[in-house]
Amino acid sequence: TVQPDSIDGVHWERAHELVAGIDPKDDHYVALALHLKCPLWTGDKKHIKGLRAKGFKQVLSTEEVRAMLKKK
């Protein structure tokens, strides 16, 4: 389990910027994705659209994950 204090403050700041105006309660998911350098998988279309509009490209929709799995 990753503890909030183990995530670099830079990632928290960027996460706060990214989720502002979308869903501030999801900052911890974005901060963790930034920290781990991995995609964020979500079914929340508003969240996906908003994050991508702000330049956050490491977000995947459920449909995209399913498509990736079908290719294997």
PQR file of N, CA, C, O and H, with PARSE charges and radii, in Angstrom:
ATOM      1  N   THR A   1       0.838  -1.182   0.000 -0.4000 1.5000
ATOM      2  CA  THR A   1       0.000   0.000   0.000 -0.0000 2.0000
ATOM      3  C   THR A   1       0.880   1.241   0.000  0.5500 1.7000
ATOM      4  O   THR A   1       1.816   1.355   0.792 -0.5500 1.4000
ATOM      5  N   VAL A   2       0.573   2.155  -0.885 -0.4000 1.5000
ATOM      6  CA  VAL A   2       1.316   3.411  -0.955 -0.0000 2.0000
ATOM      7  C   VAL A   2       0.667   4.406   0.001  0.5500 1.7000
ATOM      8  O   VAL A   2      -0.537   4.653  -0.063 -0.5500 1.4000
ATOM      9  H   VAL A   2      -0.187   2.063  -1.529  0.4000 1.0000
ATOM     10  N   GLN A   3       1.469   4.961   0.874 -0.4000 1.5000
ATOM     11  CA  GLN A   3       0.980   5.952   1.824 -0.0000 2.0000
ATOM     12  C   GLN A   3       1.044   7.335   1.183  0.5500 1.7000
ATOM     13  O   GLN A   3       1.981   7.622   0.438 -0.5500 1.4000
ATOM     14  H   GLN A   3       2.447   4.760   0.926  0.4000 1.0000
ATOM     15  N   PRO A   4       0.052   8.208   1.462 -0.5600 1.5000
ATOM     16  CA  PRO A   4       0.047   9.545   0.858  0.2800 2.0000
ATOM     17  C   PRO A   4       1.347  10.316   1.055  0.5500 1.7000
ATOM     18  O   PRO A   4       1.758  11.067   0.171 -0.5500 1.4000
ATOM     19  N   ASP A   5       1.997  10.139   2.201 -0.4000 1.5000
ATOM     20  CA  ASP A   5       3.229  10.893   2.442 -0.0000 2.0000
ATOM     21  C   ASP A   5       4.423  10.331   1.671  0.5500 1.7000
ATOM     22  O   ASP A   5       5.487  10.950   1.659 -0.5500 1.4000
ATOM     23  H   ASP A   5       1.663   9.529   2.919  0.4000 1.0000
ATOM     24  N   SER A   6       4.267   9.173   1.030 -0.4000 1.5000
ATOM     25  CA  SER A   6       5.364   8.623   0.228 -0.0000 2.0000
ATOM     26  C   SER A   6       5.329   9.123  -1.219  0.5500 1.7000
ATOM     27  O   SER A   6       6.246   8.858  -1.996 -0.5500 1.4000
ATOM     28  H   SER A   6       3.403   8.671   1.040  0.4000 1.0000
ATOM     29  N   ILE A   7       4.261   9.849  -1.574 -0.4000 1.5000
ATOM     30  CA  ILE A   7       4.148  10.429  -2.917 -0.0000 2.0000
ATOM     31  C   ILE A   7       4.756  11.825  -2.883  0.5500 1.7000
ATOM     32  O   ILE A   7       4.415  12.642  -2.027 -0.5500 1.4000
ATOM     33  H   ILE A   7       3.516  10.064  -0.944  0.4000 1.0000
ATOM     34  N   ASP A   8       5.643  12.084  -3.806 -0.4000 1.5000
ATOM     35  CA  ASP A   8       6.362  13.350  -3.889 -0.0000 2.0000
ATOM     36  C   ASP A   8       5.380  14.524  -3.971  0.5500 1.7000
ATOM     37  O   ASP A   8       4.353  14.441  -4.646 -0.5500 1.4000
ATOM     38  H   ASP A   8       5.920  11.421  -4.501  0.4000 1.0000
ATOM     39  N   GLY A   9       5.703  15.589  -3.293 -0.4000 1.5000
ATOM     40  CA  GLY A   9       4.865  16.786  -3.279 -0.0000 2.0000
ATOM     41  C   GLY A   9       4.622  17.371  -4.657  0.5500 1.7000
ATOM     42  O   GLY A   9       3.571  17.961  -4.909 -0.5500 1.4000
ATOM     43  H   GLY A   9       6.537  15.656  -2.745  0.4000 1.0000
ATOM     44  N   VAL A  10       5.583  17.212  -5.546 -0.4000 1.5000
ATOM     45  CA  VAL A  10       5.437  17.697  -6.921 -0.0000 2.0000
ATOM     46  C   VAL A  10       4.263  16.994  -7.597  0.5500 1.7000
ATOM     47  O   VAL A  10       3.496  17.611  -8.336 -0.5500 1.4000
ATOM     48  H   VAL A  10       6.437  16.733  -5.342  0.4000 1.0000
ATOM     49  N   HIS A  11       4.135  15.697  -7.334 -0.4000 1.5000
ATOM     50  CA  HIS A  11       3.032  14.932  -7.918 -0.0000 2.0000
ATOM     51  C   HIS A  11       1.686  15.370  -7.329  0.5500 1.7000
ATOM     52  O   HIS A  11       0.688  15.449  -8.046 -0.5500 1.4000
ATOM     53  H   HIS A  11       4.758  15.196  -6.734  0.4000 1.0000
ATOM     54  N   TRP A  12       1.664  15.651  -6.040 -0.4000 1.5000
ATOM     55  CA  TRP A  12       0.429  16.132  -5.407 -0.0000 2.0000
ATOM     56  C   TRP A  12       0.014  17.479  -6.009  0.5500 1.7000
ATOM     57  O   TRP A  12      -1.157  17.698  -6.318 -0.5500 1.4000
ATOM     58  H   TRP A  12       2.474  15.587  -5.458  0.4000 1.0000
ATOM     59  N   GLU A  13       0.985  18.366  -6.169 -0.4000 1.5000
ATOM     60  CA  GLU A  13       0.684  19.687  -6.743 -0.0000 2.0000
ATOM     61  C   GLU A  13       0.134  19.564  -8.157  0.5500 1.7000
ATOM     62  O   GLU A  13      -0.855  20.207  -8.507 -0.5500 1.4000
ATOM     63  H   GLU A  13       1.936  18.187  -5.918  0.4000 1.0000
ATOM     64  N   ARG A  14       0.783  18.731  -8.966 -0.4000 1.5000
ATOM     65  CA  ARG A  14       0.321  18.527 -10.348 -0.0000 2.0000
ATOM     66  C   ARG A  14      -1.059  17.888 -10.362  0.5500 1.7000
ATOM     67  O   ARG A  14      -1.910  18.265 -11.168 -0.5500 1.4000
ATOM     68  H   ARG A  14       1.587  18.208  -8.682  0.4000 1.0000
ATOM     69  N   ALA A  15      -1.286  16.928  -9.481 -0.4000 1.5000
ATOM     70  CA  ALA A  15      -2.594  16.270  -9.394 -0.0000 2.0000
ATOM     71  C   ALA A  15      -3.683  17.275  -9.031  0.5500 1.7000
ATOM     72  O   ALA A  15      -4.768  17.249  -9.613 -0.5500 1.4000
ATOM     73  H   ALA A  15      -0.594  16.622  -8.827  0.4000 1.0000
ATOM     74  N   HIS A  16      -3.402  18.160  -8.074 -0.4000 1.5000
ATOM     75  CA  HIS A  16      -4.378  19.187  -7.685 -0.0000 2.0000
ATOM     76  C   HIS A  16      -4.717  20.082  -8.875  0.5500 1.7000
ATOM     77  O   HIS A  16      -5.879  20.429  -9.086 -0.5500 1.4000
ATOM     78  H   HIS A  16      -2.521  18.181  -7.601  0.4000 1.0000
ATOM     79  N   GLU A  17      -3.705  20.452  -9.645 -0.4000 1.5000
ATOM     80  CA  GLU A  17      -3.924  21.287 -10.837 -0.0000 2.0000
ATOM     81  C   GLU A  17      -4.791  20.550 -11.860  0.5500 1.7000
ATOM     82  O   GLU A  17      -5.708  21.129 -12.443 -0.5500 1.4000
ATOM     83  H   GLU A  17      -2.761  20.171  -9.473  0.4000 1.0000
ATOM     84  N   LEU A  18      -4.491  19.282 -12.066 -0.4000 1.5000
ATOM     85  CA  LEU A  18      -5.192  18.511 -13.084 -0.0000 2.0000
ATOM     86  C   LEU A  18      -6.661  18.271 -12.747  0.5500 1.7000
ATOM     87  O   LEU A  18      -7.518  18.342 -13.629 -0.5500 1.4000
ATOM     88  H   LEU A  18      -3.746  18.812 -11.593  0.4000 1.0000
ATOM     89  N   VAL A  19      -6.959  17.987 -11.483 -0.4000 1.5000
ATOM     90  CA  VAL A  19      -8.349  17.663 -11.123 -0.0000 2.0000
ATOM     91  C   VAL A  19      -9.190  18.903 -10.805  0.5500 1.7000
ATOM     92  O   VAL A  19     -10.409  18.806 -10.666 -0.5500 1.4000
ATOM     93  H   VAL A  19      -6.264  17.930 -10.766  0.4000 1.0000
ATOM     94  N   ALA A  20      -8.549  20.056 -10.690 -0.4000 1.5000
ATOM     95  CA  ALA A  20      -9.294  21.288 -10.410 -0.0000 2.0000
ATOM     96  C   ALA A  20     -10.344  21.512 -11.500  0.5500 1.7000
ATOM     97  O   ALA A  20     -10.027  21.506 -12.689 -0.5500 1.4000
ATOM     98  H   ALA A  20      -7.558  20.135 -10.803  0.4000 1.0000
ATOM     99  N   GLY A  21     -11.562  21.704 -11.091 -0.4000 1.5000
ATOM    100  CA  GLY A  21     -12.658  21.921 -12.027 -0.0000 2.0000
ATOM    101  C   GLY A  21     -13.229  20.638 -12.604  0.5500 1.7000
ATOM    102  O   GLY A  21     -14.211  20.675 -13.346 -0.5500 1.4000
ATOM    103  H   GLY A  21     -11.819  21.709 -10.125  0.4000 1.0000
ATOM    104  N   ILE A  22     -12.623  19.503 -12.271 -0.4000 1.5000
ATOM    105  CA  ILE A  22     -13.139  18.219 -12.744 -0.0000 2.0000
ATOM    106  C   ILE A  22     -13.729  17.472 -11.545  0.5500 1.7000
ATOM    107  O   ILE A  22     -14.948  17.361 -11.415 -0.5500 1.4000
ATOM    108  H   ILE A  22     -11.826  19.473 -11.669  0.4000 1.0000
ATOM    109  N   ASP A  23     -12.861  16.966 -10.677 -0.4000 1.5000
ATOM    110  CA  ASP A  23     -13.294  16.282  -9.456 -0.0000 2.0000
ATOM    111  C   ASP A  23     -12.132  16.279  -8.467  0.5500 1.7000
ATOM    112  O   ASP A  23     -11.316  15.357  -8.471 -0.5500 1.4000
ATOM    113  H   ASP A  23     -11.870  17.057 -10.783  0.4000 1.0000
ATOM    114  N   PRO A  24     -12.055  17.307  -7.618 -0.5600 1.5000
ATOM    115  CA  PRO A  24     -10.939  17.434  -6.674  0.2800 2.0000
ATOM    116  C   PRO A  24     -10.763  16.232  -5.746  0.5500 1.7000
ATOM    117  O   PRO A  24      -9.670  16.010  -5.225 -0.5500 1.4000
ATOM    118  N   LYS A  25     -11.828  15.455  -5.535 -0.4000 1.5000
ATOM    119  CA  LYS A  25     -11.726  14.287  -4.657 -0.0000 2.0000
ATOM    120  C   LYS A  25     -10.880  13.173  -5.274  0.5500 1.7000
ATOM    121  O   LYS A  25     -10.481  12.244  -4.571 -0.5500 1.4000
ATOM    122  H   LYS A  25     -12.716  15.636  -5.958  0.4000 1.0000
ATOM    123  N   ASP A  26     -10.606  13.252  -6.558 -0.4000 1.5000
ATOM    124  CA  ASP A  26      -9.826  12.213  -7.232 -0.0000 2.0000
ATOM    125  C   ASP A  26      -8.337  12.542  -7.331  0.5500 1.7000
ATOM    126  O   ASP A  26      -7.600  11.887  -8.067 -0.5500 1.4000
ATOM    127  H   ASP A  26     -10.930  14.006  -7.128  0.4000 1.0000
ATOM    128  N   ASP A  27      -7.904  13.548  -6.596 -0.4000 1.5000
ATOM    129  CA  ASP A  27      -6.496  13.944  -6.683 -0.0000 2.0000
ATOM    130  C   ASP A  27      -5.546  12.827  -6.293  0.5500 1.7000
ATOM    131  O   ASP A  27      -4.455  12.721  -6.854 -0.5500 1.4000
ATOM    132  H   ASP A  27      -8.503  14.081  -5.999  0.4000 1.0000
ATOM    133  N   HIS A  28      -5.940  11.995  -5.347 -0.4000 1.5000
ATOM    134  CA  HIS A  28      -5.042  10.922  -4.904 -0.0000 2.0000
ATOM    135  C   HIS A  28      -4.810   9.872  -5.992  0.5500 1.7000
ATOM    136  O   HIS A  28      -3.724   9.298  -6.074 -0.5500 1.4000
ATOM    137  H   HIS A  28      -6.826  12.080  -4.892  0.4000 1.0000
ATOM    138  N   TYR A  29      -5.820   9.615  -6.826 -0.4000 1.5000
ATOM    139  CA  TYR A  29      -5.640   8.659  -7.930 -0.0000 2.0000
ATOM    140  C   TYR A  29      -4.655   9.204  -8.960  0.5500 1.7000
ATOM    141  O   TYR A  29      -3.790   8.476  -9.448 -0.5500 1.4000
ATOM    142  H   TYR A  29      -6.702  10.081  -6.759  0.4000 1.0000
ATOM    143  N   VAL A  30      -4.789  10.471  -9.282 -0.4000 1.5000
ATOM    144  CA  VAL A  30      -3.905  11.102 -10.263 -0.0000 2.0000
ATOM    145  C   VAL A  30      -2.487  11.211  -9.691  0.5500 1.7000
ATOM    146  O   VAL A  30      -1.514  10.952 -10.399 -0.5500 1.4000
ATOM    147  H   VAL A  30      -5.491  11.062  -8.885  0.4000 1.0000
ATOM    148  N   ALA A  31      -2.367  11.588  -8.434 -0.4000 1.5000
ATOM    149  CA  ALA A  31      -1.047  11.686  -7.806 -0.0000 2.0000
ATOM    150  C   ALA A  31      -0.341  10.331  -7.809  0.5500 1.7000
ATOM    151  O   ALA A  31       0.862  10.254  -8.059 -0.5500 1.4000
ATOM    152  H   ALA A  31      -3.157  11.799  -7.858  0.4000 1.0000
ATOM    153  N   LEU A  32      -1.085   9.274  -7.534 -0.4000 1.5000
ATOM    154  CA  LEU A  32      -0.493   7.939  -7.525 -0.0000 2.0000
ATOM    155  C   LEU A  32      -0.055   7.520  -8.931  0.5500 1.7000
ATOM    156  O   LEU A  32       1.020   6.943  -9.098 -0.5500 1.4000
ATOM    157  H   LEU A  32      -2.062   9.336  -7.330  0.4000 1.0000
ATOM    158  N   ALA A  33      -0.872   7.805  -9.932 -0.4000 1.5000
ATOM    159  CA  ALA A  33      -0.499   7.484 -11.314 -0.0000 2.0000
ATOM    160  C   ALA A  33       0.765   8.236 -11.714  0.5500 1.7000
ATOM    161  O   ALA A  33       1.642   7.673 -12.370 -0.5500 1.4000
ATOM    162  H   ALA A  33      -1.744   8.274  -9.797  0.4000 1.0000
ATOM    163  N   LEU A  34       0.862   9.489 -11.330 -0.4000 1.5000
ATOM    164  CA  LEU A  34       2.064  10.269 -11.609 -0.0000 2.0000
ATOM    165  C   LEU A  34       3.278   9.671 -10.893  0.5500 1.7000
ATOM    166  O   LEU A  34       4.349   9.525 -11.481 -0.5500 1.4000
ATOM    167  H   LEU A  34       0.150   9.946 -10.797  0.4000 1.0000
ATOM    168  N   HIS A  35       3.095   9.335  -9.636 -0.4000 1.5000
ATOM    169  CA  HIS A  35       4.172   8.776  -8.811 -0.0000 2.0000
ATOM    170  C   HIS A  35       4.675   7.449  -9.378  0.5500 1.7000
ATOM    171  O   HIS A  35       5.882   7.215  -9.449 -0.5500 1.4000
ATOM    172  H   HIS A  35       2.225   9.453  -9.158  0.4000 1.0000
ATOM    173  N   LEU A  36       3.751   6.590  -9.779 -0.4000 1.5000
ATOM    174  CA  LEU A  36       4.109   5.266 -10.290 -0.0000 2.0000
ATOM    175  C   LEU A  36       4.432   5.263 -11.783  0.5500 1.7000
ATOM    176  O   LEU A  36       4.882   4.256 -12.329 -0.5500 1.4000
ATOM    177  H   LEU A  36       2.771   6.781  -9.721  0.4000 1.0000
ATOM    178  N   LYS A  37       4.198   6.409 -12.438 -0.4000 1.5000
ATOM    179  CA  LYS A  37       4.415   6.523 -13.887 -0.0000 2.0000
ATOM    180  C   LYS A  37       3.639   5.446 -14.630  0.5500 1.7000
ATOM    181  O   LYS A  37       4.165   4.751 -15.500 -0.5500 1.4000
ATOM    182  H   LYS A  37       3.833   7.227 -11.995  0.4000 1.0000
ATOM    183  N   CYS A  38       2.369   5.332 -14.255 -0.4000 1.5000
ATOM    184  CA  CYS A  38       1.499   4.334 -14.867 -0.0000 2.0000
ATOM    185  C   CYS A  38       0.181   4.992 -15.275  0.5500 1.7000
ATOM    186  O   CYS A  38      -0.142   6.083 -14.804 -0.5500 1.4000
ATOM    187  H   CYS A  38       1.941   5.896 -13.549  0.4000 1.0000
ATOM    188  N   PRO A  39      -0.573   4.334 -16.146 -0.5600 1.5000
ATOM    189  CA  PRO A  39      -1.867   4.904 -16.549  0.2800 2.0000
ATOM    190  C   PRO A  39      -2.887   4.848 -15.423  0.5500 1.7000
ATOM    191  O   PRO A  39      -2.819   4.005 -14.529 -0.5500 1.4000
ATOM    192  N   LEU A  40      -3.811   5.751 -15.496 -0.4000 1.5000
ATOM    193  CA  LEU A  40      -4.951   5.771 -14.588 -0.0000 2.0000
ATOM    194  C   LEU A  40      -6.138   5.215 -15.361  0.5500 1.7000
ATOM    195  O   LEU A  40      -6.517   5.764 -16.395 -0.5500 1.4000
ATOM    196  H   LEU A  40      -3.867   6.436 -16.222  0.4000 1.0000
ATOM    197  N   TRP A  41      -6.716   4.149 -14.876 -0.4000 1.5000
ATOM    198  CA  TRP A  41      -7.865   3.503 -15.520 -0.0000 2.0000
ATOM    199  C   TRP A  41      -9.130   3.975 -14.819  0.5500 1.7000
ATOM    200  O   TRP A  41      -9.280   3.809 -13.608 -0.5500 1.4000
ATOM    201  H   TRP A  41      -6.408   3.703 -14.036  0.4000 1.0000
ATOM    202  N   THR A  42     -10.036   4.562 -15.588 -0.4000 1.5000
ATOM    203  CA  THR A  42     -11.293   5.038 -15.018 -0.0000 2.0000
ATOM    204  C   THR A  42     -12.426   4.903 -16.032  0.5500 1.7000
ATOM    205  O   THR A  42     -12.209   4.943 -17.243 -0.5500 1.4000
ATOM    206  H   THR A  42      -9.914   4.697 -16.572  0.4000 1.0000
ATOM    207  N   GLY A  43     -13.607   4.746 -15.517 -0.4000 1.5000
ATOM    208  CA  GLY A  43     -14.796   4.695 -16.362 -0.0000 2.0000
ATOM    209  C   GLY A  43     -15.518   6.039 -16.393  0.5500 1.7000
ATOM    210  O   GLY A  43     -16.549   6.178 -17.052 -0.5500 1.4000
ATOM    211  H   GLY A  43     -13.783   4.713 -14.533  0.4000 1.0000
ATOM    212  N   ASP A  44     -14.984   7.019 -15.688 -0.4000 1.5000
ATOM    213  CA  ASP A  44     -15.599   8.338 -15.575 -0.0000 2.0000
ATOM    214  C   ASP A  44     -15.228   9.175 -16.807  0.5500 1.7000
ATOM    215  O   ASP A  44     -14.125   9.713 -16.897 -0.5500 1.4000
ATOM    216  H   ASP A  44     -14.147   6.906 -15.152  0.4000 1.0000
ATOM    217  N   LYS A  45     -16.158   9.272 -17.739 -0.4000 1.5000
ATOM    218  CA  LYS A  45     -15.890   9.961 -19.010 -0.0000 2.0000
ATOM    219  C   LYS A  45     -15.587  11.447 -18.821  0.5500 1.7000
ATOM    220  O   LYS A  45     -14.761  12.008 -19.542 -0.5500 1.4000
ATOM    221  H   LYS A  45     -17.054   8.835 -17.666  0.4000 1.0000
ATOM    222  N   LYS A  46     -16.248  12.081 -17.861 -0.4000 1.5000
ATOM    223  CA  LYS A  46     -15.969  13.491 -17.571 -0.0000 2.0000
ATOM    224  C   LYS A  46     -14.523  13.650 -17.096  0.5500 1.7000
ATOM    225  O   LYS A  46     -13.824  14.588 -17.480 -0.5500 1.4000
ATOM    226  H   LYS A  46     -16.918  11.626 -17.276  0.4000 1.0000
ATOM    227  N   HIS A  47     -14.106  12.732 -16.273 -0.4000 1.5000
ATOM    228  CA  HIS A  47     -12.745  12.751 -15.740 -0.0000 2.0000
ATOM    229  C   HIS A  47     -11.724  12.555 -16.872  0.5500 1.7000
ATOM    230  O   HIS A  47     -10.731  13.278 -16.951 -0.5500 1.4000
ATOM    231  H   HIS A  47     -14.674  11.970 -15.961  0.4000 1.0000
ATOM    232  N   ILE A  48     -11.976  11.582 -17.734 -0.4000 1.5000
ATOM    233  CA  ILE A  48     -11.068  11.307 -18.855 -0.0000 2.0000
ATOM    234  C   ILE A  48     -10.948  12.527 -19.757  0.5500 1.7000
ATOM    235  O   ILE A  48      -9.846  12.970 -20.082 -0.5500 1.4000
ATOM    236  H   ILE A  48     -12.783  10.995 -17.669  0.4000 1.0000
ATOM    237  N   LYS A  49     -12.082  13.056 -20.149 -0.4000 1.5000
ATOM    238  CA  LYS A  49     -12.098  14.208 -21.060 -0.0000 2.0000
ATOM    239  C   LYS A  49     -11.394  15.412 -20.434  0.5500 1.7000
ATOM    240  O   LYS A  49     -10.596  16.078 -21.093 -0.5500 1.4000
ATOM    241  H   LYS A  49     -12.977  12.696 -19.885  0.4000 1.0000
ATOM    242  N   GLY A  50     -11.685  15.687 -19.174 -0.4000 1.5000
ATOM    243  CA  GLY A  50     -11.085  16.824 -18.487 -0.0000 2.0000
ATOM    244  C   GLY A  50      -9.587  16.687 -18.310  0.5500 1.7000
ATOM    245  O   GLY A  50      -8.845  17.647 -18.517 -0.5500 1.4000
ATOM    246  H   GLY A  50     -12.333  15.145 -18.639  0.4000 1.0000
ATOM    247  N   LEU A  51      -9.137  15.502 -17.929 -0.4000 1.5000
ATOM    248  CA  LEU A  51      -7.706  15.281 -17.739 -0.0000 2.0000
ATOM    249  C   LEU A  51      -6.948  15.387 -19.058  0.5500 1.7000
ATOM    250  O   LEU A  51      -5.880  15.997 -19.126 -0.5500 1.4000
ATOM    251  H   LEU A  51      -9.740  14.722 -17.761  0.4000 1.0000
ATOM    252  N   ARG A  52      -7.507  14.791 -20.093 -0.4000 1.5000
ATOM    253  CA  ARG A  52      -6.848  14.862 -21.401 -0.0000 2.0000
ATOM    254  C   ARG A  52      -6.800  16.292 -21.922  0.5500 1.7000
ATOM    255  O   ARG A  52      -5.822  16.694 -22.553 -0.5500 1.4000
ATOM    256  H   ARG A  52      -8.374  14.296 -20.038  0.4000 1.0000
ATOM    257  N   ALA A  53      -7.843  17.051 -21.663 -0.4000 1.5000
ATOM    258  CA  ALA A  53      -7.873  18.457 -22.097 -0.0000 2.0000
ATOM    259  C   ALA A  53      -6.780  19.266 -21.410  0.5500 1.7000
ATOM    260  O   ALA A  53      -6.303  20.265 -21.948 -0.5500 1.4000
ATOM    261  H   ALA A  53      -8.637  16.725 -21.150  0.4000 1.0000
ATOM    262  N   LYS A  54      -6.384  18.824 -20.208 -0.4000 1.5000
ATOM    263  CA  LYS A  54      -5.329  19.518 -19.464 -0.0000 2.0000
ATOM    264  C   LYS A  54      -3.946  18.924 -19.740  0.5500 1.7000
ATOM    265  O   LYS A  54      -2.970  19.285 -19.081 -0.5500 1.4000
ATOM    266  H   LYS A  54      -6.771  18.012 -19.770  0.4000 1.0000
ATOM    267  N   GLY A  55      -3.864  18.015 -20.712 -0.4000 1.5000
ATOM    268  CA  GLY A  55      -2.573  17.471 -21.097 -0.0000 2.0000
ATOM    269  C   GLY A  55      -2.154  16.201 -20.391  0.5500 1.7000
ATOM    270  O   GLY A  55      -1.040  15.722 -20.604 -0.5500 1.4000
ATOM    271  H   GLY A  55      -4.657  17.722 -21.247  0.4000 1.0000
ATOM    272  N   PHE A  56      -3.015  15.643 -19.557 -0.4000 1.5000
ATOM    273  CA  PHE A  56      -2.696  14.391 -18.861 -0.0000 2.0000
ATOM    274  C   PHE A  56      -3.080  13.236 -19.780  0.5500 1.7000
ATOM    275  O   PHE A  56      -4.258  12.920 -19.941 -0.5500 1.4000
ATOM    276  H   PHE A  56      -3.919  16.033 -19.384  0.4000 1.0000
ATOM    277  N   LYS A  57      -2.072  12.615 -20.378 -0.4000 1.5000
ATOM    278  CA  LYS A  57      -2.309  11.577 -21.383 -0.0000 2.0000
ATOM    279  C   LYS A  57      -2.314  10.168 -20.804  0.5500 1.7000
ATOM    280  O   LYS A  57      -2.713   9.226 -21.490 -0.5500 1.4000
ATOM    281  H   LYS A  57      -1.115  12.872 -20.248  0.4000 1.0000
ATOM    282  N   GLN A  58      -1.884  10.005 -19.567 -0.4000 1.5000
ATOM    283  CA  GLN A  58      -1.788   8.656 -19.008 -0.0000 2.0000
ATOM    284  C   GLN A  58      -3.082   8.225 -18.320  0.5500 1.7000
ATOM    285  O   GLN A  58      -3.069   7.730 -17.193 -0.5500 1.4000
ATOM    286  H   GLN A  58      -1.560  10.771 -19.011  0.4000 1.0000
ATOM    287  N   VAL A  59      -4.205   8.424 -19.025 -0.4000 1.5000
ATOM    288  CA  VAL A  59      -5.504   7.996 -18.525 -0.0000 2.0000
ATOM    289  C   VAL A  59      -6.147   7.094 -19.567  0.5500 1.7000
ATOM    290  O   VAL A  59      -6.114   7.390 -20.761 -0.5500 1.4000
ATOM    291  H   VAL A  59      -4.216   8.826 -19.941  0.4000 1.0000
ATOM    292  N   LEU A  60      -6.734   5.989 -19.109 -0.4000 1.5000
ATOM    293  CA  LEU A  60      -7.363   5.020 -19.989 -0.0000 2.0000
ATOM    294  C   LEU A  60      -8.819   4.811 -19.600  0.5500 1.7000
ATOM    295  O   LEU A  60      -9.161   4.751 -18.419 -0.5500 1.4000
ATOM    296  H   LEU A  60      -6.761   5.748 -18.139  0.4000 1.0000
ATOM    297  N   SER A  61      -9.664   4.702 -20.611 -0.4000 1.5000
ATOM    298  CA  SER A  61     -11.071   4.373 -20.366 -0.0000 2.0000
ATOM    299  C   SER A  61     -11.199   2.857 -20.295  0.5500 1.7000
ATOM    300  O   SER A  61     -10.293   2.129 -20.698 -0.5500 1.4000
ATOM    301  H   SER A  61      -9.387   4.751 -21.570  0.4000 1.0000
ATOM    302  N   THR A  62     -12.319   2.393 -19.785 -0.4000 1.5000
ATOM    303  CA  THR A  62     -12.582   0.956 -19.726 -0.0000 2.0000
ATOM    304  C   THR A  62     -12.596   0.365 -21.131  0.5500 1.7000
ATOM    305  O   THR A  62     -12.103  -0.741 -21.348 -0.5500 1.4000
ATOM    306  H   THR A  62     -13.056   2.985 -19.457  0.4000 1.0000
ATOM    307  N   GLU A  63     -13.155   1.094 -22.071 -0.4000 1.5000
ATOM    308  CA  GLU A  63     -13.199   0.620 -23.451 -0.0000 2.0000
ATOM    309  C   GLU A  63     -11.786   0.437 -24.019  0.5500 1.7000
ATOM    310  O   GLU A  63     -11.521  -0.527 -24.736 -0.5500 1.4000
ATOM    311  H   GLU A  63     -13.557   1.992 -21.894  0.4000 1.0000
ATOM    312  N   GLU A  64     -10.893   1.361 -23.696 -0.4000 1.5000
ATOM    313  CA  GLU A  64      -9.509   1.262 -24.168 -0.0000 2.0000
ATOM    314  C   GLU A  64      -8.796   0.068 -23.546  0.5500 1.7000
ATOM    315  O   GLU A  64      -8.022  -0.613 -24.218 -0.5500 1.4000
ATOM    316  H   GLU A  64     -11.109   2.144 -23.114  0.4000 1.0000
ATOM    317  N   VAL A  65      -9.053  -0.187 -22.271 -0.4000 1.5000
ATOM    318  CA  VAL A  65      -8.441  -1.340 -21.605 -0.0000 2.0000
ATOM    319  C   VAL A  65      -8.963  -2.629 -22.226  0.5500 1.7000
ATOM    320  O   VAL A  65      -8.189  -3.549 -22.489 -0.5500 1.4000
ATOM    321  H   VAL A  65      -9.682   0.367 -21.725  0.4000 1.0000
ATOM    322  N   ARG A  66     -10.273  -2.699 -22.463 -0.4000 1.5000
ATOM    323  CA  ARG A  66     -10.843  -3.899 -23.098 -0.0000 2.0000
ATOM    324  C   ARG A  66     -10.218  -4.132 -24.467  0.5500 1.7000
ATOM    325  O   ARG A  66      -9.882  -5.267 -24.805 -0.5500 1.4000
ATOM    326  H   ARG A  66     -10.902  -1.951 -22.250  0.4000 1.0000
ATOM    327  N   ALA A  67     -10.059  -3.080 -25.253 -0.4000 1.5000
ATOM    328  CA  ALA A  67      -9.471  -3.198 -26.585 -0.0000 2.0000
ATOM    329  C   ALA A  67      -8.038  -3.698 -26.493  0.5500 1.7000
ATOM    330  O   ALA A  67      -7.610  -4.518 -27.305 -0.5500 1.4000
ATOM    331  H   ALA A  67     -10.332  -2.158 -24.978  0.4000 1.0000
ATOM    332  N   MET A  68      -7.300  -3.211 -25.513 -0.4000 1.5000
ATOM    333  CA  MET A  68      -5.920  -3.661 -25.325 -0.0000 2.0000
ATOM    334  C   MET A  68      -5.884  -5.142 -24.970  0.5500 1.7000
ATOM    335  O   MET A  68      -5.018  -5.872 -25.454 -0.5500 1.4000
ATOM    336  H   MET A  68      -7.648  -2.546 -24.853  0.4000 1.0000
ATOM    337  N   LEU A  69      -6.805  -5.590 -24.138 -0.4000 1.5000
ATOM    338  CA  LEU A  69      -6.835  -6.988 -23.734 -0.0000 2.0000
ATOM    339  C   LEU A  69      -7.234  -7.910 -24.877  0.5500 1.7000
ATOM    340  O   LEU A  69      -6.747  -9.037 -24.969 -0.5500 1.4000
ATOM    341  H   LEU A  69      -7.508  -4.997 -23.745  0.4000 1.0000
ATOM    342  N   LYS A  70      -8.115  -7.436 -25.745 -0.4000 1.5000
ATOM    343  CA  LYS A  70      -8.533  -8.245 -26.885 -0.0000 2.0000
ATOM    344  C   LYS A  70      -7.401  -8.474 -27.861  0.5500 1.7000
ATOM    345  O   LYS A  70      -7.373  -9.495 -28.547 -0.5500 1.4000
ATOM    346  H   LYS A  70      -8.511  -6.520 -25.671  0.4000 1.0000
ATOM    347  N   LYS A  71      -6.467  -7.542 -27.935 -0.4000 1.5000
ATOM    348  CA  LYS A  71      -5.334  -7.657 -28.846 -0.0000 2.0000
ATOM    349  C   LYS A  71      -4.369  -8.763 -28.423  0.5500 1.7000
ATOM    350  O   LYS A  71      -3.581  -9.247 -29.236 -0.5500 1.4000
ATOM    351  H   LYS A  71      -6.490  -6.712 -27.377  0.4000 1.0000
ATOM    352  N   LYS A  72      -4.429  -9.154 -27.178 -0.4000 1.5000
ATOM    353  CA  LYS A  72      -3.474 -10.167 -26.668 -0.0000 2.0000
ATOM    354  C   LYS A  72      -3.915 -11.559 -26.968  0.5500 1.7000
ATOM    355  O   LYS A  72      -3.228 -12.515 -26.609 -0.5500 1.4000
ATOM    356  H   LYS A  72      -5.069  -8.761 -26.517  0.4000 1.0000
TER
END
